[in-house]
Amino acid sequence: MSDDVTARRVIGVTLPACEKPMQIADERRLRPVEWQRQPSFERLQAPLIAAYTLLDFCSV
């Protein structure tokens, strides 16, 4: 695989890794407490964990 393709894949993985923490922060900060639900946080955390795992794998 070329370096260009590898770089594009890494960039594609880093976007959710940067975006999901902001969505989690907004969910906690802006949504009223009575509307906050654990499945919402799990839905946001799953792609974040996957992105971090892939980034860790790519850095090896």
Secondary structure in CASP SS format (residue, H / E / C, confidence):
PFRMAT SS
TARGET T0000
AUTHOR 0000-0000-0000
METHOD secondary structure of the structure
MODEL  1
M C 1.00
S C 1.00
D H 1.00
D H 1.00
V H 1.00
T H 1.00
A H 1.00
R H 1.00
R H 1.00
V H 1.00
I H 1.00
G H 1.00
V H 1.00
T H 1.00
L H 1.00
P H 1.00
A H 1.00
C H 1.00
E H 1.00
K H 1.00
P H 1.00
M H 1.00
Q H 1.00
I H 1.00
A H 1.00
D H 1.00
E H 1.00
R H 1.00
R H 1.00
L H 1.00
R C 1.00
P C 1.00
V H 1.00
E H 1.00
W H 1.00
Q C 1.00
R C 1.00
Q H 1.00
P H 1.00
S H 1.00
F H 1.00
E H 1.00
R H 1.00
L H 1.00
Q H 1.00
A H 1.00
P H 1.00
L H 1.00
I H 1.00
A H 1.00
A H 1.00
Y H 1.00
T H 1.00
L H 1.00
L H 1.00
D H 1.00
F H 1.00
C H 1.00
S C 1.00
V C 1.00
END
